[in-house]
Amino acid sequence: MTRHAVSYVAAAAAGAALAGCHRAAATLTPQTSGVSTIANVGFNQPENLVYDAASDVYLVSNMGPGQPAARDDNGFISRVSPDGKVLALRWIAGGVNGATLDAPKGLAIRGDTLAVADVGAVHYFDRRTGSPLGSETLPGLVMNDLAFASDGSLWITDTGPDRGTTPIDTSKDMDAVWRIPRGGRVQAIARGLGLDRPDGIVFDGTGALVATFGSDKLERVGAGTSRNSWVTVTTLPGDSVDGLRRAPDGSLIATSWQAQSVWKLGEGYARTPLLTNVTSPAGVAIDTRRHRLAITSMKDNMLYLLPLH
């Protein structure tokens, strides 16, 4: 994607952190409009993040060099304080201390368990220590985002096969939303190319809402009489809808690469722009202590911090 300048953002702080450091200098750079950035600290394709409220830190997934479906074990997860200090750049790293991380993306926390979506699997870690707790293999390759349901089950989006081939090869991979019940086997909630590369996911009543990275839609899955179906609930003014999270007031936060925007979606999915002209806005975390958002810019290797209005 072509890089575009952010009109209201000043240059990020200089001084890149070394890849192996345990603590980088603070790079929380205030901008206009209440927006700050964390940049030049060693992030490498930061795809998603989660706010760990118990520890008051951001956990940031980095795909590392390579492609989203590459099994290269060079991904890592960073531990970052809200004031911009990188507490551990490679807090969990592929190939280190028994961890497997190829191209980690979505993260979710339940109790003391951190779940991470990765290539063909979900990996579990202790959210306090980063120690591996096991993995669950799934059909397909690019597991993108995930969320724990109230019943303890885990729902995972699968962005499906490479669209660059003609015809599209669906023999080993298909767009899907998977569910792993507690102590049960993986099952498909929805599956088919019509899902348009499902990405971000949040729960909504008896089902879930899913962002579509292959289009401009939000889809509802798992709520009808037919579990393996979906319905479009709204469209957004831009394709490549990536991050999707629910704010404390019940509204939704959505990001779009094509529109280069972050929106708040209120009643009737009415849109309020929160951040515009930003490159590759991807994952979203809700910092409940500070009532603000943290947004990854995957291509610019940085985080945006902005008030949640």
Secondary structure, 3 states (H helix, E strand, C coil): CCCCCCCCCCCCCCCCCCCCCCCECCCEEECHHHCEEECCCCCCCEEEEEEECCCCEEEEEECCCCCCCCCCCCCEEEEECCCCCEEEEEEEECCCCCCCCCCCCCEEEECCEEEEEEEEEEEEEECCCCCEEEEEEEEEEEEEEEEECCCCCEEEEECCCCCCCCCCCCCCCCCEEEEECCCCCCEEEEECHHHCCEEEEEEECCEEEEEECCCCEEEEECCCCCCCCEEEEEECCCCCEEEEEECCCCCEEEEECCCCEEEEECHHHCEEEEEECCCCEEEEEEECCCCEEEEEECCCCEEEEEECC
